[in-house]
Amino acid sequence: MIASLQGTVATVSPEGAVIEVGGVGLSVVCTPSTLAGLRVGREARLLTTLIVREDSLTLYGFADADARQVFDILLTASGVGPKLAQAVLAVHTPDAVRQAITASDLAALTRVPGIGRKGAERLVVELRDRIGPASGQPASAGPGGAVWPDQVRQALTGLGWTAGQADQAVTVLAEQLDGKPPPPVPALLRQAIQLLGRAK
């Protein structure tokens, strides 16, 4: 079991990063909030969960133990695989996930792509007693919150764009939304990358 890794960030992409550890490049799948803290050429330490399948070994990386703990708990629910668990953490912070599950907030859970009403109800029933209490910190990074601009901006600069380019892309995205609830951060990040690609 690979519980953590520390090394130099070799590359960063919208889906994850490659961390060089002892001359070996390890590919790690990360959420936008984790990617936002990585910079190519800098040292980074990520907590990890290794998912073993018959045809693959996939490392999922997290900036802190709280995110990894919620990811691991989500995996214990029926019908939840690593991609869906990552999608939950791309839309909500760990505390927001706890709040949604303990409060039976189906609306918050169904904001995650791939989770319908029945899936949200199943998460509440199966995880309410296991997810633990929320710490009380304001945490939603999902629709309606003000967190997505910062996450997209930081992810873009981590991918190599300048702060000015990142600000420009975030401004255009905000204008396009025109006050409507934003999609999940990964979708916004892809849109921003497309905007910047066309601007070159």
Disulfide bonds with the S-S distance in Angstrom:
none
